[in-house]
Amino acid sequence: MRSWKLWAAVLVFLSLVACSQQPKPEDTFTAYMDAWENGEYDKMYGLLSESSQGLMTEEEFVDRYETIYDGISMEDLAVTYDLPEESEDYGEGEEPSFDFGVKMGSIGGEIDFTHAANLVFEEGEEERWAIDWDSSMIFPGMKEGYTVYADSLSSERGEIFDADGQGLAVNGEVQRVGLVPEQIEEGQEEALKEGLSEELGMTVEAIDAKLDQSWVEPSSFVPIGAVAADDEAKIEALKKLPKGFIFKAEGARVYPLKEAAAHLTGYVGAITAEQLEDRKGEGYSSTSRIGQAGLEAVFEDRLRGTPGGKVAIRDEKGNEEEVLAETEPVAGEDVTLTISSDVQKNVYNQMKDDSGSASAVNPTTGEVLAMVSAPAYDPNQFILGMGAEERQKLQEAPGSPLLNKFTRTYSPGSTFKPITAAIGLETGAIDPAEELSIPDRTYTQDGWGGYSVTRVPGAAVDTQVNLRDALVRSDNIYFARSILEIGGEAFLKGAEPFGFGEDIPFPYPVESSQILNADAFKEQEPLLADTGYGQGQVQMSTLHLAMTYTPFITDGTLLKPTLIKDEGAGEPWHENVLSEETAATIKEDLRAVVADEEGTAHKPVTEGLSLAGKTGTAELKQSLEDENGQENGWFVAWDTESRDLLVSMMIEDVDKGSAEVVPKVKKVFEQSS
């Protein structure tokens, strides 16, 4: 009796265990939804019913999901569902159904839908519940043979204007040049390709490669290159070539100032794979164009606007069945700068045959009027299409035309002396009336290891030198001795209000200027002496140097450089940098640099101009012991009457020092008045 009861209990237990191990449809449904949200499409396929798997292979299933989602730029997929609180027992032949919801971002905006998943019970070696899948589980409106169509709707790019409303980077037109194979005259194909090669700056091999593309038919328009819409000479030259090509007007970015503002405006170009990855989720696609240099890159987020997009379902014939998501594009913001196109062109025209950098500002407001790097390139060429050969020529050209020099820092030479003078006057280390006895052309001290400071030739005309003499004739020894009197620690402290070591508060990234590579001079007296006249380790950009002269004009306020019109003109960067008395003293002395016959900026004499400023010649030495090195010429000057223009210019590798720069800067003032 007890044995029978024991076996009955065992049978009941085994029956309960067997029931507990029966597959549940909720488990399959949950596993499928979780795999979907995690992008595990192969796991999803494994949970499909045999009849569903018969519709396509696993590879085809995975590829379909990936292709659709990549095509619509799917992101942030979220799958949600609610299951019954208690699991039901389903009888033979029953097909339970569970509701789910899907949300995802796409190129057309958010896609949000609900649907139901049906499950079927399958017997075999292993009993299981499986998903009864069809195309509607991708999107409810999908049927077999339907496709998902996605289209990016580009926003109109904002334009860049100068202070007077003249275009610097605008939306214009180019003439696209294309070949139509069946229209090429018999026997003239080679002559046509050679002519196009010469006029468009590309090889015949490159033209052949375009014609050999798989999609090209005899009647196809095959884009070969482009010509600026206003390049009448090139358009006329192309028209004289044998028949077989046509022009098509096409919208494109245009840079009216060409080389004169190349590094300022930069250019747009096709987005790279790396940029696309970095900008993931921001609405860019593989066909997007993006700012690649200059202000086009700096103001990319303001200029590009908000792209739109559309995601729709199409039937077998390509007819639109349902729009899943659609967002209209929003045009980009126009940006108006403080730049003056006239000043920009005038500065560039003076520098175009040289290598160097220049910045022009309004010294009473801080508004930046020009930023030039020379030599330059025509940014329109990047829009028209630049071949590998042309790009290589630019990369290897003398003076590095692709390099933006106005963002970089250089040794300022004697243009730094007014800063030393200001710190000396403020600390009391310099008495402007006191005369230093400087009888020799060189100056040294014990412990300098034979190193000495040398006067420039024009400064060695007097043995008694005061501050005015030292600025007018640019006396290195006077400023070397003055900084030694100030002391390294006090000098570094006095230089801080001039903005050294700070990020320049300016939207266009420009390198910070420095006095020293380290935090202190310590016992390096020769280095401290060299610093007094802008050598040593002093590094400045032409823009920062221009701004450090504003306290002499504003009676003590260092102005912020301003690039956007009506945004921050006249705002201080640092206030009370120096006293009105110090500003007045240096201002008068810098007038004399130009006005006095002995002044280093006196020649050439230009009638009608009233300028003040300072010249400089910076020797680029690898160490204090070097005797010779490349020289860069500098001149910083402003108009003392109108006080609306200050120009800071540096020319690299000069033969005659600042004497090569002074006439260029004066010409800018003549042409800009």
Beta strands, then each sheet from edge to edge (+ up, - down):
strand 1: 75-81
strand 2: 97-106
strand 3: 109-122
strand 4: 128-132
strand 5: 147-153
strand 6: 160-161
strand 7: 167-179
strand 8: 222-228
strand 9: 245-254
strand 10: 267-270
strand 11: 289-293
strand 12: 308-314
strand 13: 320-327
strand 14: 335-336
strand 15: 356-361
strand 16: 368-374
strand 17: 436-437
strand 18: 442-443
strand 19: 453-454
strand 20: 464-465
strand 21: 558-559
strand 22: 572-574
strand 23: 611-620
strand 24: 630-639
strand 25: 646-651
sheet 1: 1+ 2- 3+ 4-
sheet 2: 5+ 12- 13+
sheet 3: 8+ 7- 6+ 14+
sheet 4: 8+ 7- 9+
sheet 5: 10+ 11-
sheet 6: 16+ 15- 25+ 24- 23+
sheet 7: 17+ 20-
sheet 8: 18+ 19-
sheet 9: 21+ 22-
end
